[in-house]
Amino acid sequence: MTDALIVGCGHTPFGRLDGLGVEDLMHRAASEAIDHAGIDHSAIDGIWVGNYNNGLVPDGFGASMALNIDPAMRFTPATRVENACASGSAAVLAARNAIRAGDTKVALVIGVEKMTAGDTQSATAALAGASYLPEEAGLTFPQVFAQYALAYAERYGDPRKDLARIAAKNHANALNNPLAHLRKPLDIDALLGDEPRNPVIAAPLRLSDCSPISDGAAALILVRDDTGGDFPQAVGFRAAVQVNDVMPMSRRDLLAFDGPTEVFRRAFESAGISIRDLDFAEVHDCFTVAELLIYEAMGLAPRGRGRAALDDGVVTADGTLPVNLSGGLKAKGHPVGATGVSMHVMAARQLTGQAGAMQRKGASLGCVFNMGGTAVANYCSILEPRRAGA
């Protein structure tokens, strides 16, 4: 069956990028991806843009801004895709599906978000729109994920030391990523103390448990695997799966993390692999407690024993399954619509030996997990190196 290959990648730095708007960020990431793929602008016959926005910036019709990259792209179909914090992966999946359906041969996928145009309060309010407002209105996302941490503490014991270890691990990894927003080490003991620079945001979560408010963009070029072009550093999909759960938190056992658990199960089954076959994973650590729960959802540890993946060193940079070698959302940054595309870029670079100081030697199978809302929209891709026509 015809499938899509990732043959070009682009990625801006993540952070507070003053003076750069949504269009600037899109163009920088997309131009890099087009150049990396070595294709002509006129070859692109479909564009998908992952962008959450929800009032973060006034630009409500961003998809067609991509056409301004080059005159040859005029009249190319362009669509904005939104699925909360998983908007980027939703755009990747939509482009892949168009290629698999035979409607598109060369797709440009862009994930972008400008989150620092306003103040922290306005950004927090915009992000809160991804919760179930009939029941959860008035809660910020730190307050929402604090409920996960409180529930975990009640059922399994206080996870605060484990959350600090996750934050320190991801910050250490980000030191090797020149594109990361937060490139500074964290000391676990300081994180657990009364450090004034690490205030409680929503008990028990501190500032160090929360991903930063970031600007940034990432982009991919996808082509049909029978396109006939010369793409020696292509990356293919062993699986790409989407699972949506019900939105109200009141209808779910938070610690079961059912949506992520199900999407991992389906992706592993579709790819014909187990967790032991993976060489690395980029996962959605919007808050440190989310990464702890993801260890359990993906099968790295039993329920309530996510800390075992830390105790055993499995998820560290030199472990058997390093998690978030890029620094993750916690340290790389989390420009919401860009995140899912960024994860795919980071994974593709790992699989083609282009990850620089982040490189996992011999990586041949990687996992991307991106989620929107409170584990509501869940996407999992299993990626591997592959030559066009192979």
N, C-alpha and C positions, 0 to 999 in steps of 0.2 A: 504494500500500500504506500502511496506517495506520502511523504512526511516533510517536515520542515527541518532545516539546518540553521544554526546560528553561525554566521560567517563574518560578522563585523560587530565590534563593540565600541561604545563611547561612554565617557563618564566624567562629569565635572567634579571638582572638589565639592564636598558637603560642608556646610557651615553657614555663618551669617555672611551672605554675599551681597553687600551693599552695592547699589548701582546696577545690579543685574536683575532684570525682570523675567517673567515667565518665558517670553519669546527669546530673550538672550540665552537663557539656560537651555531651552530646547534646541536652539540652533547650534550651540557649542557641542552638546553631547551628540546630536544627530550627525553633524558634519564629521566628527571624529569617527563615528561608526561607519559612515559611508566611505570615508577615506581608508579605514582599516579593511573594509571588505573589498576595496578596489573596484567598485562598480560605478557606473555612470548614473547621475541623478535621474535621467530619463528612464532608467530600467525599473524604478520603483513604481509599482502599480497598486499599492495600498498602504495607508498610514493609520496606525492606531496609537492614540495618546492616552496614557494613564494619568489622571489628574483628579484629585479629590476636591480641592478648592473650598466649597461651602462658605464662601465669603472671606477667605484668606486674602484674596486679591480681587479687584473688580472684574478681571478678565473672565467672562463666563463662556467664551466660545473659542477656546484655545486651540482646538485641533487643526484648524485651517491655517494657523500661524506657521505651521511646519512648511507650508507651500512656499513661504517667503525665503526658504533656504537657497533655492536656485530657480531661475525662470523655467527650467525644464520640468519642474514638478507641478506646474500649473495644471489644473483640472484633475489631479490625482485624488481619488476618494480618500477622505480623512475623517476619522471618527474618534470622538472622545469616549473613553471607557472609565466608569466609576464604580468601585466596590469598596468604599472606605479605604482602610490602610492597605488593602490588597488590590488597589486599582492598577498598579503596575503589572502584577501577575495576570490580572484579568485582561490587560491589553496584550500581553504575550500569548495567552491562551487563545484570544480572539484571532490574532494574526495567524497562529499555527493552524487553527481550525479552517481559516479561509484558504490557506495553502493546501491543506489536506482535502478540502472540498473541490479543489481545482479552480477556484475563483481568482487566485492570486499566485504569482510566481515569485515576486520579490516584495517583501514587506519591510517597512520601517516602523519600529516600535520605539516610542519615547515615553519615559516616565518622568514627570516633572512636578515640583511643588515649590512655591515661594511662600514661606511661612513667617518670615520676619518683617514683612511690610508693615504690620501693625505691632501692638504690644503683646506681651505674654498673655494678658487676660483675654484679648480678642482671639488669639490663636487657640487658647484653651477652650473658649466657647465654641469656636468653629469645629474643633475636634469632637466636642461633646455631642455634636449632631449625629455621630455614628453610633450612639447608644439608642436603646428603645425608649423614646421620650415619654410615651404614656405612663411608664412606671419609673424610669430612671432619670427624668429631667431634673436638672439641678446638681447632678453629680458630675464632677470632672473625671477624666480618665484615670488620673492618679488615685482618686477616691474609689473608682470602680475596681481597679486592680489591687488596691489595698484590701478589698473584700476577699479577693483570692488568697492574699497572704494571711489574713486573719483566719480564714477557714482552714488553711493549711496548718497554721499553728495549733488550732483547736483539735484537729483530727490527727496530726502526725508529729506535732512538736514544733517549737519555734524555728523558723527557717532563716532568721536574719543573718546568721553567720554564713549560711550557704549563699544567700543573695549577695552578700559582700564579696564572696569568693568569685561569683559569676561576674560581678562588675569589674573586679580586679583582673580577672582573666581576659575579658574583652578589651579593657583598656590596654593591657599588655600587648594584645594582638594588634590593636590599632596603631601602636608605635611603628609597626612595619607597613602601614598603609598610608601613603602620602596624601590620599584623598580624604582621609577621615576628619571628621569635625573635631573630636576630642583626642588629641595625641599627647596624653600625659598619663604617667603611671598612677595607680591608686594603691594605697597601703591598707590592707584588710583591717588591721588593728585600729587605724585612724577612722575608718568607715564605721566601725562599731562603737567608737567613743563619742564624746560630745563636741565634736569638731564643729565650730560655728559656720564653717564654709560648707557643711553638709547637713543642712537643716532637714527636719521632718517635713515632708510635703503632704502626705496623707498616711498617718500612722498605720502600720509600722514602716511604710516606705519613705526613704530619705531621697534627697536629690540624686545621690549616687545610684539609686535604683531606677531612675527614669531616663529614657532616651531624650536627647536635646531637641529643641525646636530648630530645624535646619532648613536651608535652601539647597536646591540641587537638582540635577537631572542625570539620567542615564539613558542609553539608547542601544538598540540591537538592529542588525540587518538579518532577516530570515529569508531563506530561499528554498525552493523545492529541491529535494534531494536528487532529482534527476535533471537538474537545470543544465548540467554539462559544463559549468564553469570550473575554473581551477581554484579551489578553496582548500589548500592543504591543511589549514588549521580550523576545520569545521567542527561543530559540536552538535550532536543529535540528541533527541528525546527518547529515552527508554520508556518514559511515562510522563504524562502531565494530567493531573486530576484536580477537579474542583468539587468541594463538598460545602454546602451551606447548612447551617443549623438554625433553629428558631432563635429569634432575637431576644425575647425576654429572659433575663437572667433568672427570674423566678421560676421558670419552667425547666431549669437545668440543674444538675448537680455540678457545681462549678469545678470541683476537683477531678471529676471524671474527664473533663476536657474532651468531650465526645466528638466534636467536629474535627479537631486536629488528629485525634486517634483514628477516626474513620478515614480521613484523607491519606494518612500514612499507610494504613492497612491496604487501601485500594491501590495506591501508587506502587507499593512494594509488590503487590500481587500482579499488577499490570506489567511491571518491569521484570517479573520473575526473579526477584532478589529477596534477601533478608537484610536486616539492619547490619549484619556482619560483613556484607559485601561492600558497604560504602567506605570511601576513603576520606570524606569530609562532608560537612553539612553547613549551610548558611540558613539560620532560622530566625524567627520573628521575636526577638527579645525587646519588645517595646518597653517592657519593665522586666527587671531581673526575675520576678516570680514567674513570668511567662516562660522564660527559658527553662526554669526548674521544672515546670509542668510539661514542657515540650520533651524533656529527657524521658519522662514517663510515658507520654503519648506515643513517642516513636519507638519505644521498646528498649531504651538503653538501661532502664531501671524499673523495678516494680512500683506500683502505686505507693506513694508515701516515702519512697526510697530514692528520690531523684538525686539526693546528695551523694549516693554511692558512685555516680558517674564522675563526681568531683573527687571523692575520696580515692578512687582508683586511678585518677589521672586520665580517664578515657577521653574526656572532651578538651583537654589542653592541647596546645599547639603541637606537642610531640607525642600525644596520645594516640590510641588506635582509631579514634573517630573524632578528630578536632572539630569543634563547633565554633563557628563565627571567627574564622581566621582573619576576616576583614576588620574585626572589631565589632561587628554586629550593629544593630540599630542603636545600642547603648553607647557606643563610642564612635562608630563610623558616622552615625547620624540617621535621622528618620524624616526626610522630606517625603511626606506621606505617599503621594502619587508616584514618586521615583523609586520607592523602596523595592518593590517586587522586580522591577527591571534591573536595578542595581545588583540585587542578589544573583540574577541570572548572568550579569556581566562578570561579577566576581567569580562565579562558578566556572564560566566559560574560560576565563583567563587561567584559572587553576588547571583546567583540563587540557589546555594547549601550552602549558609551560610559560605563561606570560604574566604570572602573578608577582614577579619580583621577589621582594623580601618576605612576602606572604606565602610563597610557593610551598606546597606540600609535595615532596619528592615522590614521583611515580603515581600521582593521582590519576585514576582512570574512571572513577564513578563517583559522582557528586549528587547531593540532595539539596533542593531549595524548598523551604517552607515559609510561606507568607500568609498572614491572616488579617482580616478586616474586622473591626469592632471587637467585641468580647468573644473571640474565637467563633465568630459567626460565618464569615466568608473565609474559606480555607483552601489554599492552593499548594500542591506539592508536585515538583518536577524532579525527575531522575534523569541526569544528563551524563553523556559519555562522549569522548572524542570520536569523530567519524569523518571520513573523506567523502566529498560529494561523489555520488554515483555508487558508493559502497553499500 
